[in-house]
């Protein structure tokens, strides 16, 4: 089965970059990314490649190379579905905010809408690929809809979860650790569909890195991978609190255990907490699945990862309040960073939002600077906070385009994202323009403690114990 035309429904953080790389590596395949959000599609088609709706290093260059050649962005969803041999579903699957499973289960309404639209439009056999992160056995629901509401067309359902890290997504796509493809391996048509997708990735991914499984294993592998990674972050953050109490150094502990080949060094950086669209959502989904099968001990185990992450964010903001003499009311606090991590403009579940929420509750005046997150997005994020009226949030929060202006006349500075540029600032200049004592709260551990204290800052770095509180006797 030779694939000549691919359609991807969903032009977000996964669909846009993934299809751009496929278009680059498969010039003989026409790739069309569709979305009902006209403003988003317009941004993908913008002549200024710096205005793409997704910021990822290397993405703009690839889009500039292939857009208009074999990569297209459109709002004509039905046309793209009709013309495609293979359809990727890459729409949002947020956590439910209503009804059964509220706060835990994945909301699959957008997935179902996609399936029904494909069934209505398709006039010939199609391969449908789950790209969104989905609960186990979602593929059976998609197939049930397609088979019972379609036009007698034969559909093959594949699961092809993404394992991208925002900030390195293009490199992850070009040089993946593995590509996972799940399908119906019990019949010839299913095997043909799997092989068709294998051939697409095989244009640039070594065959030994392309794994094929049954569809259920593929769906669950994505949730499991994110759960394990998030667990490591919460584990090292739990140890950071012990370090602060005992005088140990979490960065030394992390380096020591990371040299163990059984553990490895990745995802062992203590911080104010993890964010992003995947970790919390996928773990909550996993918790809900476990509870739905009566596996309460399993559910409790994974839920603790989320509890620890929330605790780390709250602990960070509590420390700011207690250090500033138990009140931040009317005091100006600068935030360096709003994105959930560096090299992305994604703010979903960002630690900065939770810390801001806590400090706004204390009536602090927040000055926000992020090199890639636009003012509109920051205000959108605080509008979604339900803890107080929107007008009150806007009253106490201001967004700056100049970091030095943001830090001027502040009582404290909080580093919430590990952008490299923060390391290069003239911290002597920053110190001179602050209220004294000048407090600096490093939630990402990117600055040098001795240098900051030499300048004059009262410096807090997550996971560093106060050596004056410990002694060897």
Secondary structure, 3 states (H helix, E strand, C coil): CCCCEEEEECCCCCHHHHHHHHHHHCCCCEEEEECCCHHHHHHHCCCCHHHCCCCCCCHHHHHHHHECCCEEEECCHHHHHHHCCEEEECCCCCECCCCCCCCCCECCHHHHHHHHHHHHHCCCCEEEEECCCCCCCHHHHHHHHHHHHCCCCCEEEEECCCCCCCCCHHHHHHCCCCEEEEECCCCHHHHHHHHHHHHHHCCCCCHHHEEEEEHHHHHHHHHHHHHHHHHHHHHHHHHHHHHHHHCCEHHHHHHHHHCCCCCCCCCCCCCCCCCCCCHHHHHHHHHHHHHHCCCHHHHHHHHHHHHHHHHHHHHHHHHHHHHCCCCCCCCEEEEECCCCCCCCCCCCCCHHHHHHHHHHHCCCEEEEECCCCCHHHHHHHHHCCCCCCHHHHHHHEEECCCHHHHCCCCCEEEECCCCHHHHHCCHHHHHHCCCCCCEEEECCCCCCHHHHHHHCCEEEECCECCHHHCCCC
